[in-house]
């Protein structure tokens, strides 16, 4: 078995068990005769950056554990033969998250942002920061009311919140009387077409 295949077996273990294997588990997983052989492979994979260790020597996953293969592009209009051109891999954490400590998810409720592509039940990835610009979708609070997700907009130099559902007249622009508190900026929206 090639080193890359062995690394993939460890990644597969992590995905199934939701934890990293011990040296002894690597030994059994890869059918080594001794734990020493498993430890040597682990060191080789750590040096190659495919595995990591914490200060106590426990194994940690790296970006390789979360990367997904990019197999080209697909036309969203009329069907065309899909070509499987193995491109690169994409780590969604690296692609979407710049500040792990300030990033979290919220679940969208309601239909006030459907024209922005955010529907009821979608998971929304947000980054906690207050330096939002007009045009950003933000998590904000107006005049100490509840938190809401809307576009940040400006009119005559005044910031306000704009929903994205013109078909429903109940959704109107929200102008603060006293305070507009911005908690976070929306980074991405995740929609599951197959619910667990």
N, C-alpha and C positions, 0 to 999 in steps of 0.2 A: 504494500500500500504506500503510495506517494505521500510526502509530507502535507501537501495541500489537502489530500483526501483525509488524512488523519486529523487535520485542523477542522475540516468540515464535520467529521464525526463528533468532535468535542462541541462544536457549535450546535449540532443537532441535539446532543445531550442537553445542552443549556436550554434550548427552545422547548424541549419536551418536559424537562424537570424543573424549569424556572430557577435553576441554580447552577453554579459551576461544579464540575466533578472534583473529587479528591484524587490524589496521585494513584491510590489503589483502584479507584473507579476507572481512571484512564488506562491503567494496566489491563483491567478486565475488558473494557470497551474495545481496546485495540489489540487485545489478545497477546500482550507482551508476557514473557516468562517471568519477569521480575519487576518490582516497583522501580528499581534503579533505571531500567530502560524507559519506563514511562516518565520518570523525572528528567532524564536526558532530553527526551522529546519536548517536554514542557519548557525546559530552558532554551532549547533551540527556537521554539515558537515565541517565547518571550523576547529573545534577541531579535527576531524577525518582526516584532511588533504585532503579531497575530493574537497573542495573549498578553496579559499584564498581571502583576502581583501587587498586593498591598504591602504595608510595612511589616505585617506578620507572616508574609509568605503565602497567603491565600490567593488563589487564582481569581482574576477579575476579567470580565468580558471587555473586549475592545470594540472599536467601530465596525470591525468585520462581522461581528455578531448581529448587527442590525442593518447592514447594507442589503439592498435589494438590487437584483440585476435589471438593467435597462435593455430591453430587447427590441429597440427601434421605436417607430411611431406607427399609429394606426389612424386611418381616416375616419372621422366621426360622421361623415355624410353617407354616401353610398359605399357599400362594401367593396373592398379590394383585397386581393390576396395578401395576407400578413406575412411579411418577411421577417424571419427570426435572425436579425443581425445583432450579434452579441456586442453590445457597446461596453459601457462602463457599469459600475455599480453605484447606487445612490444610497447614502445613509440619511434617512429622513431626519434624524436628530441633527446632523450637520447641516442639512439643507434648510431646515426650518427654525432651528433654535440657536440663537447667538448667545443668550444669557440664560443658562440652565437655572440659576438660582431665582430668577425673576419670571420664569415661564411656568404657566399652569394651564389647565383646561377647564372650561365651563360648558354646560349643556344649554343649548339655545332653547328658549321657550317662546311659543307664539309665532306669528307670521309677519311681524313688522319689518323684517329684513329680507324677504324672499327675493326681491329684485337685485339684491347683492349676492344671491346664491346661498343664503343661510336660511335653512328651514327648521321647523320645530323638531327637536330631538337630535339635531346635528351637534357634534362635539366641536368646540371652537378653541383653538390654541391661541393664547394671549400672552403678551409680555408686559409685566408690570412696569409702567413708566408714565410720566406725565408730560413728556415733550411731544405730544401728538400734533399733527399738522392737519389743516382742513383737507378733507378727502379721505382721511384715515377712518376706519371703523374702530370705535372705542367702546370701552366699558366705562360708563360715567354715571354720576349722580347729580341731579339738578335740585338745588334748594332743599337739601336734606331729605328728598324723597328716596324711593328705592333705586337700586342699581338697574341700569338698562344698557342695551347694546344698540348703538346708532352711528350714523356717519357724523363726524365732526365737520361743521360747516361754519361759514362766516358771512355776515351781511352787515355792511356799513361799519366794518371793523369790530363787530360784536360776534362772539362765538355762540353757537347754538347746536342742538342735536337734530339731525334729519333722518326720519325713518326711510325705508326703501320698500314701500308698498303703496303705490299710487292708486291701486284699485279699491282700497279700503279707506273711506273718508274719515274713519276714527283716528287714523294715524296722521298727525300733524307735526309740524316743526315744534321743537320744545325750546323756548327761550328762557334762560334763567332770570329770575327776578333778583336774586342775591348772589348765588354761587353756582359755578359749574366745576365739579370735582372730577378729574379724569384719573381713573385707576390704572387702565391698561389699554394697549393697542392690540387689535386682532391681527394675528400673523397668518393663520390658515383655518380652514373649515374642513372637518372630516365627516363624511357621510358614509354610513354603512348601508349598502344595498341589501345585504343579507344580515339580518339581526340575529344575535345568538339566542 
